[in-house]
Amino acid sequence: MTTSKPLPSPIFDGLQEMLTNRDYQPKLNKVFQQDYQHAKAFLLGYRGSSDTFNAYRRDIERFLQWCFFQANIILKQVKRDEFEAFLTFCQNPPKSWISTSMQPRFIIENEIKIPNKKWRPFVVKISKVDTQEGKEPEKKNYALSDKAFKALFAVISSFYNFLIQSEYTLINPALLIRQKSKYFRKQQTSPPIRRLSEMQWGYVIETAEIMAKENSKQHGRTLFIMNALYGMYLRISELVVTKRWKPKMGDFHRDNDGLWWFVTVGKGNKERRISVSNAMLNALKEYRKSLKLSPLPSPDEKTPLLTSLKSNTPLKSTRNIRELVQTCFDRACERLREDNQHEEADQLAAATVHWLRHTGISDDVKIRPREHVRDDAGHSSGAITDKYIDVELRERHGTARKKRIKPEFIE
């Protein structure tokens, strides 16, 4: 008679809980407890960025879950064969390790924090269009993307380098895998950037303007958000209050040459100055007008950049912005279909907030120096910005468009 292996149970708590020693302490045997403490120390090395911490925690959690509950081995025992077994496991995890919805790691029961039995290391997701059509995610459709798989590989490799430096183990099993090609697909070209077409963006921004005219108090903010995401390539997280930054009106400022800039702190906890175009400056003026403020912010003005309409407090949740953008997208789709632009509407229905940043970068890189777009976008290198340049693709497709299949004399 075989005994079933225990279901995975969350190990790591949130960053703030770890920093204040209020995190959940898993009940592990003495040997596993050593592994846990070293993994925790590794994760706390990324305390400067909650996004990086969460990404690394997800992959370290999956690895330790597999070691503790599936393979019953410790970190020092993981060699090449074991690491390959883990990678194969992640490509096709058992259904008992998969959830169809995001679940909190821990819950409070009788005033005591306990592991959430519904939490799983892997989550199957469906597209936005499928969600809108009422479809439900199914565990059998779970697949780890190539990008996520590469990130998983890199995180575990970095973790073992940390363990070697800490003199806890001697080898990095990730470095022993020579035939990485069987795990990673090689691409001839970069994958296409997801963005809006010129027509889609035209309908979207015009829809936002219509909404603002209908209700300036509610949608003057919506129109400003759409302009900022496109015109300054902002990430959605750069518009709300986070532990590293509180966006305020004074972040728009004029330098000694009379030029306007916007300062933000984004991915990787990096501060950057974004050049503000005349059109973006006009959008700011219209937004401030809807708030009954002066046309332009005063130096070091502390007024929150975005506030909740209900409480008038600084906006802290990206969910609110996603809902506003989605409302605008939905109305733009309706207008496209009314104008018999059904294909454009179907494509727009799949769009997410981040497409606006991609669209702004893609449109600007056609007319601005690449280095200027790179710095405004906060890209770490020009190679990232180059992904938004699709001139060569258009030219390649142009030479192929009139290729013949049948010989001319047959036609």
Order of alpha helices (4+ residues) and beta strands (2+ residues): alpha-alpha-alpha-alpha-beta-beta-beta-beta-alpha-alpha-alpha-alpha-beta-beta-beta-alpha-alpha-alpha-alpha-alpha-alpha-alpha
